[in-house]
């Protein structure tokens, strides 16, 4: 179980609280839709769950995030990533290597997994999103939608227990969105917890809970 306990946050030099004494819990296999207008705090909430706030982005913050009863406040971001990982809105902010295969190998290599496990994770991530044909592609030549799928696949190679997905539907064709929905279903069936900041109807339909911000 992931628990958000008594969390409050506002950005530095701002009088507006994004969250105030916020509590929430999610269990394995759930997708939680985080909805609201632009600027309502969807990305902020994901950054809090993933530890980016307050470890990187500063402001007035209080509260704690717990996984299976243990507080995550003392973990660094590299220590948090294998447990809770974030897919950003802009894929170019998460793609750093010349080829798709190198991109997908980076996270499991950092976990010091053996070569067989790394290969298995790469192949599985490509298969889940139906992008095996992109394995040896140059990342700089990919379309925006393809980059989003590759960034998502790279996140899957970490195999985190909690996935934070920020506006994944933005800029995706219907065909690519169908692949994303299939991947989200697969991760839910695998017992992962997913927080999806998105207003897309297909994601709302998957959600077992919804957090509506900015109301």
C-alpha positions, 0 to 999 in steps of 0.5 A: 500500500502507498499512503500519502499522509497529511501533505501540504505544499505551496511553491516558494514565494507563493501564497496559494496552497496546492495541497492542504492536509491531503491524505490518500491511500492506494493498494496494489493493482489500482490506477488512480486518475489525477484530474483537473485543469492545467495548473491545478496541481496534477504534476505537483502531486506526482512530484510529491509522491515521487520525492522530487518535492521537496528534495529538488523543488523547494517550497513550504512542504509538510507530510510524509509518503509511506510504502508498506508502512515505511516512510520514504522521506529519508530515501534519495531520488536514486534510491526512490526510483526503483520503487516509485518512478515518474514519466514526465510530460515531455519525452525529450526530458527523459531520453538521453541516449542515441538509440532506443536499446541504449535508452532502455538498458540504462536503468537496469544497468544502473541497478547492476542486474545481470545481462540476461535480466537486462535483456529480458526487461528490454524485450518485455518493455518493447513487447508490452508497448508493441514497439519491438520495431524501434529497438535499434532506432535512433532516438533523435529520428522518432516522432513525438508519439514514438518518443513518448512510448520509448520513454514509457518503455524505459520506465518499465525496465525499472519495474517500479512498484508505483508508476507516476504517469504525467499527461501521457495522452497528450500528443498521442494518436489513437493507435498509440494511446491504445498501446498505452492503455494495454500497457497500463492494464498489464501493469495493473494486473501485475500488481503495480500502483499507477497514478495517472495525471490525465483527463483522457476518457480511456484512463478515467475508465480504468481508474478505481479512484480519482483525485480531482484537483483545483476545485 
